[in-house]
């Protein structure tokens, strides 16, 4: 059983390009890279020639005088295939060859008419270890993560509800969703928080008729595979520290990373372990920035960051949240346990349904003894910095958000709050005090209150915010 991925549209666009380059799909193990390529080939009626470099040895990749035509012929011969105008070559686990990745440039330069896709789960580690040459300008990328929520909805038979997510747009000013539809989607969201988006876990959840137990069994298998993978890219003490971080990071989700909370090893070693896990997509760093200018990276502090896990379902498994913790709780209390809502938001803001670049995500932190404040995430759109707050329940104070807007009034006019409330209107005006050289002044910003499950449409929401909605006022 295969559930269609939104990322397939990226592959369709890539195939149609006149100046197509070999495509490398990157992402953590078991997020569905191979299944995506196979489904894409079938849907496009392509003749898939698939090799897996964990199992197949292509000797031409290791030759000093590499010849792309000899390589193609060797691949075709191993798979008993003939070249045609519908051939798609797929090189899976490309990191297993020391030279295959750097050889991709020759497919672009000498045989650009043949579509070539490569994938590798530990590619980033191997590139650093072997110091392989990166074929700059000769390849394209697709970064793939777990299922996003709308993909999960469709897999569970909620295609109509997934279509309703398109109604989540502040540009309409009024919420087109009814309260009953909203509540139904939130129930699926509760399922997603515990099943997550790892394809095999979703498959077992659907096949079992909605069993958390069957999904959790898959989670344990995936986590064990991740732990065993450590020995493939680290040794001795470094491997032990990486496993320490894997065990402890779920308890630090949403908080500034303090190395001593993750391991008793030296800080520089813990940082190295985090960097490795971030490199292979098991962790995602979210960096602090002052938010005083664009791009956000210009005022980023690389030593101050939060970390999130690959998937919310795996996160709950690592926390050992069991069926007994789930049963009998209403969804608001359930989602408020831990930092599930923030983990959910982070993975959607990061890779979402597939990206052609690997984004750098940011947040804002002010640490003062008498006036601490933190905004969960920051995004840029059209030269404006947009702060984003994530609330687990149906309401919540936005004190930190107001402080950020007061401090950054010149750069930020819009803000977003994602929560679980049902509202007839998405938009309101918020007044705040702001300090300038002339003293205390009043400021105002537009706050978009949106359902948490709509976060995967953040780019569409940003475009909608460029309008001038008719909104009500809210004074604070």
C-alpha positions in Angstrom: 0.0 0.0 0.0 1.4 3.4 -1.0 0.0 6.8 0.1 0.6 9.6 -2.3 3.1 12.2 -1.3 2.8 16.0 -2.1 6.5 15.8 -2.9 5.6 13.9 -6.1 4.6 17.2 -7.6 8.3 18.3 -7.2 9.4 15.3 -9.1 6.9 16.0 -11.9 8.2 19.6 -12.2 11.8 18.3 -12.3 11.1 15.7 -15.0 9.4 18.4 -17.2 12.4 20.8 -17.1 14.4 21.4 -20.2 17.6 22.0 -18.2 17.0 19.0 -15.9 20.0 17.9 -13.7 20.4 14.7 -11.7 18.2 14.9 -8.6 19.4 13.9 -5.1 16.7 13.2 -2.6 18.0 13.8 1.0 16.4 13.0 4.3 16.5 10.7 7.3 16.1 6.9 7.0 12.6 5.5 6.5 10.9 8.7 5.5 9.9 7.2 2.2 12.5 8.3 -0.3 12.6 5.0 -2.2 8.8 4.5 -2.2 8.4 8.1 -3.5 10.6 7.4 -6.5 8.9 4.1 -7.3 5.5 5.6 -7.2 6.6 8.6 -9.3 8.0 6.2 -12.0 4.8 4.2 -12.0 2.6 7.3 -12.3 4.7 8.8 -15.0 4.9 5.4 -16.9 8.7 5.5 -16.7 10.9 2.4 -17.0 12.5 2.4 -13.6 16.1 1.1 -13.5 16.8 0.9 -9.8 20.1 0.0 -8.2 20.9 0.0 -4.5 24.6 0.5 -3.7 24.3 -1.4 -0.4 23.6 -4.5 -2.6 24.9 -3.7 -6.1 28.5 -2.8 -7.0 28.9 -0.6 -10.0 32.7 -0.9 -10.7 32.7 2.1 -13.1 32.0 4.5 -10.3 35.5 3.6 -8.8 37.5 3.9 -12.0 40.0 6.7 -12.3 38.9 7.4 -15.9 35.1 7.4 -15.4 33.0 7.0 -18.5 29.3 7.8 -18.1 28.3 5.6 -21.0 30.1 2.6 -19.6 28.4 3.3 -16.3 25.0 3.4 -17.8 25.6 0.2 -19.7 26.9 -1.5 -16.6 23.7 -0.5 -14.6 21.4 -1.6 -17.5 23.2 -5.0 -17.8 23.0 -5.7 -14.0 19.3 -5.1 -14.1 18.7 -6.7 -17.5 17.2 -3.5 -18.9 17.4 -1.7 -22.2 17.8 2.1 -22.6 14.7 3.9 -23.9 13.3 7.4 -24.0 11.2 6.4 -20.9 14.2 5.2 -18.8 14.6 6.6 -15.3 17.8 5.6 -13.5 17.5 5.5 -9.7 20.7 5.1 -7.6 19.6 4.3 -4.0 22.0 4.5 -1.0 24.5 6.4 -3.0 26.6 7.1 0.0 27.8 3.5 0.0 30.1 4.3 -2.9 33.1 6.6 -2.2 32.8 8.1 -5.7 29.3 7.8 -7.0 28.0 11.1 -5.7 30.8 13.1 -7.3 30.3 11.2 -10.6 26.7 12.5 -10.9 28.0 15.6 -12.7 28.9 13.6 -15.7 25.3 12.5 -16.2 24.4 16.2 -16.5 27.3 17.1 -18.7 27.3 14.1 -21.1 23.8 12.5 -21.0 21.4 15.2 -19.8 18.5 13.6 -21.6 18.5 10.6 -19.2 16.7 11.4 -15.9 18.7 10.3 -12.9 17.6 10.3 -9.3 19.9 9.4 -6.3 19.0 9.0 -2.7 21.0 8.4 0.5 20.1 8.5 4.2 23.6 9.0 5.6 24.9 11.0 2.7 25.9 14.1 4.8 28.0 12.0 7.2 29.8 10.2 4.3 30.5 13.4 2.5 32.2 14.8 5.5 34.1 11.6 6.3 35.4 11.0 2.8 35.7 14.7 1.8 34.0 13.9 -1.4 33.8 16.6 -4.1 30.3 18.1 -4.4 29.2 18.5 -8.0 28.2 22.2 -7.5 25.8 23.4 -10.2 25.4 19.9 -11.7 22.8 18.5 -9.4 19.5 19.4 -7.8 18.0 18.5 -4.4 14.8 17.5 -2.9 14.7 17.4 0.9 12.1 14.9 2.2 10.7 14.6 5.7 7.9 12.5 7.3 4.3 12.7 6.2 2.8 16.2 6.9 -0.6 16.3 8.5 -2.6 16.7 5.3 -0.9 13.6 3.9 -1.7 11.7 7.1 -5.3 12.8 6.7 -5.6 11.5 3.2 -3.9 8.2 4.2 -6.6 7.8 7.0 -9.4 8.3 4.5 -9.9 12.0 5.3 -9.3 13.4 1.8 -12.3 15.7 2.0 -11.1 17.1 5.3 -7.6 17.5 3.9 -9.2 19.6 1.1 -10.9 21.7 3.8 -7.4 22.8 5.1 -7.2 25.0 2.0 -9.9 27.1 3.7 -7.4 28.1 6.3 -6.4 31.5 4.8 -6.3 34.9 6.6 -6.8 36.5 3.2 -10.5 35.5 3.4 -10.9 37.3 6.8 -13.6 34.9 7.8 -13.2 31.3 8.7 -14.9 29.1 6.1 -14.6 26.0 8.3 -17.6 25.1 10.4 -17.0 24.3 14.1 -17.9 20.6 13.6 -15.4 20.2 10.7 -12.8 21.9 12.9 -13.4 19.5 15.8 -13.2 16.5 13.4 -9.8 17.7 12.0 -8.5 18.2 15.5 -9.4 14.6 16.4 -7.2 13.5 13.5 -4.6 15.9 14.7 -4.6 14.0 18.0 -4.0 10.8 16.1 -1.2 12.4 14.2 0.6 13.5 17.4 0.9 9.9 18.5 1.3 8.1 15.2 3.4 10.8 13.5 4.4 10.8 9.9 6.8 8.0 9.4 5.3 6.1 6.5 5.5 2.6 8.0 3.9 3.8 11.2 1.1 5.4 9.3 0.7 2.3 7.2 0.3 0.0 10.3 -2.1 2.5 11.9 -4.3 2.5 8.8 -4.1 -1.3 8.2 -5.0 -2.0 11.9 -8.0 0.2 11.8 -6.5 2.9 14.0 -4.3 1.0 16.5 -1.9 3.2 18.5 -0.3 -0.1 19.7 0.6 -1.2 16.1 2.0 2.2 15.3 4.0 2.3 18.5 5.6 -1.1 17.6 6.9 0.4 14.4 8.2 3.4 16.3 10.3 1.1 18.5 11.7 -0.6 15.5 12.7 2.6 13.8 14.3 4.0 16.9 16.3 0.8 17.4 17.4 1.0 13.7 18.5 4.6 14.4 20.5 3.5 17.4 22.2 0.7 15.5 23.0 3.1 12.7 25.2 5.1 15.0 27.9 2.5 14.7 28.0 3.1 10.9 29.2 6.7 11.3 30.7 7.0 14.8 32.9 4.9 17.1 33.6 4.5 20.8 33.0 7.4 23.0 31.5 9.5 20.2 28.9 6.8 19.5 28.0 6.7 23.2 27.4 10.5 23.3 25.2 10.4 20.2 23.0 7.7 21.9 22.9 9.9 25.1 21.6 12.8 23.0 19.0 10.6 21.3 17.8 9.5 24.7 17.7 12.9 26.3 16.7 15.3 23.5 12.9 14.6 23.7 12.9 16.0 27.3 14.5 19.3 26.0 12.2 19.9 23.1 11.3 23.6 22.9 14.0 24.7 25.3 17.4 26.3 24.8 19.9 23.5 24.5 22.1 23.1 27.6 24.8 20.5 26.7 25.1 19.2 30.3 21.4 18.2 30.2 22.1 15.9 27.3 25.3 14.2 28.4 28.0 14.3 31.0 30.6 14.5 28.2 32.5 17.6 27.4 30.4 20.4 25.8 32.4 20.3 22.5 31.8 16.5 22.2 28.0 17.0 22.9 27.9 19.7 20.3 29.6 17.4 17.8 27.0 14.7 18.5 24.2 17.2 18.0 25.8 18.4 14.7 26.0 14.8 13.4 22.3 14.1 14.3 21.3 17.4 12.7 23.3 16.5 9.6 21.4 13.2 9.1 18.1 14.9 9.8 17.3 13.1 13.1 17.4 16.5 14.9 16.6 19.9 13.7 18.3 23.0 15.1 16.3 26.2 15.5 18.7 29.1 16.1 18.3 32.3 18.1 18.4 35.6 16.3 17.8 39.1 17.5 15.4 39.6 14.7 16.6 43.1 14.1 17.4 42.7 10.4 17.0 40.6 7.3 18.2 38.0 6.6 17.6 36.5 10.0 20.9 34.7 9.8 22.7 38.0 9.9 22.0 38.4 13.6 21.9 34.7 14.4 23.8 33.3 17.4 24.9 29.8 16.3 25.7 28.9 19.9 22.2 29.5 21.1 19.6 27.1 19.7 16.7 24.8 20.4 16.5 21.3 19.0 13.5 19.3 17.7 13.2 15.6 16.7 12.5 14.2 13.3 8.9 13.2 14.0 6.3 13.8 16.7 5.3 10.2 16.8 8.9 9.1 17.4 9.3 11.9 19.9 6.3 10.5 22.0 7.8 7.0 21.8 11.1 8.3 23.1 9.2 9.9 26.0 7.5 6.6 26.6 4.1 8.0 26.3 1.9 4.9 26.4 -1.7 3.9 25.5 -2.7 4.4 29.1 -1.5 8.0 28.9 -3.7 8.5 25.8 -7.0 6.9 26.7 -9.6 9.0 28.4 -8.0 12.4 27.9 -9.7 15.2 26.0 -7.7 16.5 23.1 -6.7 19.8 24.8 -5.2 18.1 27.9 -3.7 15.5 25.7 -1.9 17.9 23.4 -0.8 20.0 26.3 1.3 17.1 27.7 4.9 17.9 26.9 5.7 20.0 24.0 3.9 18.1 21.3 2.4 21.1 19.6 5.7 22.8 19.2 7.4 19.6 17.9 4.5 19.3 15.4 5.0 22.9 14.3 8.8 22.6 14.0 8.8 19.6 11.7 6.2 21.3 9.4 8.1 24.6 9.3 11.3 22.7 8.5 10.9 20.3 5.6 7.2 20.3 5.3 6.0 18.3 2.3 9.3 18.6 0.5 11.7 21.4 -0.2 14.4 22.1 -2.8 16.6 23.7 -0.2 17.4 22.9 3.4 16.0 25.8 5.5 17.5 27.4 8.5 14.8 28.0 11.1 15.0 30.7 13.8 13.4 31.8 17.0 13.7 34.8 19.4 14.9 34.8 23.0 15.4 37.6 25.5 17.0 36.5 28.7 16.7 39.1 31.4 16.2 38.4 35.0 13.2 40.6 35.3 11.8 40.5 31.7 12.4 37.2 29.9 10.6 36.6 26.7 10.6 34.0 23.9 8.9 33.7 20.5 8.7 30.2 19.2 9.6 30.8 15.6 10.5 33.7 13.2 9.9 33.7 9.5 10.7 36.3 6.8 8.4 37.4 4.0 8.7 40.3 1.7 11.3 42.1 3.9 9.1 41.7 7.0 9.9 39.5 10.0 6.9 37.5 11.1 6.9 36.1 14.6 5.0 32.8 15.2 3.6 31.6 18.5 2.5 28.0 19.1 -0.2 27.4 21.7 -1.1 23.8 22.8 -4.7 24.5 23.8 -7.6 26.7 22.7 -6.2 29.9 24.2 -3.1 31.4 25.7 -1.3 34.6 26.5 0.8 36.2 23.9 2.9 38.4 26.3 6.2 37.4 24.6 4.7 38.1 21.2 3.6 41.5 22.2 7.1 42.3 23.6 8.7 41.2 20.4 6.4 43.4 18.3 7.0 46.4 20.6 10.8 45.9 20.2 10.6 45.4 16.4 7.8 47.7 15.4 9.8 49.0 12.5 10.4 45.6 11.0 7.3 43.7 11.9 3.6 44.6 11.3 2.1 41.1 11.3 2.3 38.1 13.7 0.8 34.6 13.8 -0.6 32.6 16.6 -1.4 28.9 16.0 -3.7 27.2 18.5 -6.7 24.9 18.7 -9.4 27.4 19.1 -12.3 27.7 16.7 -12.9 31.2 15.5 -15.2 32.8 13.0 -12.6 35.5 12.3 -8.9 34.8 11.8 -7.7 38.4 12.1 -7.5 41.0 14.9 -5.6 44.1 15.7 -3.4 44.3 18.8 -2.3 47.5 20.5 0.9 47.7 22.5 3.3 50.1 24.0 6.6 50.8 22.3 9.6 52.8 23.4 11.3 55.3 21.1 13.7 58.2 21.5 10.6 60.4 22.3 9.4 58.2 25.1 6.5 55.7 25.3 4.3 55.5 22.3 1.4 53.3 21.2 1.9 50.8 18.4 -0.4 48.3 16.7 0.1 45.1 14.7 -2.1 42.6 12.9 -2.4 39.2 14.6 -3.6 36.2 12.6 -5.1 33.5 14.9 -5.0 30.3 12.9 -5.7 26.6 13.7 -2.6 24.6 14.5 -3.3 22.1 11.8 -3.0 24.8 9.1 0.7 25.4 9.8 1.9 23.5 6.7 0.3 26.2 4.6 2.5 28.9 6.1 3.8 30.1 2.7 0.3 30.6 1.4 -0.6 32.3 4.7 2.3 34.7 4.3 1.2 35.7 0.8 -2.3 36.3 2.1 -1.0 38.6 4.8 0.2 41.1 2.2 -3.4 42.2 1.9 -5.2 44.7 4.1 -7.9 42.8 5.9 -10.9 44.4 7.6 -10.3 43.4 11.2 -11.5 44.1 14.7 -9.4 45.7 17.4 -8.1 44.1 20.5 -6.4 46.2 23.1 -3.9 44.8 25.6 
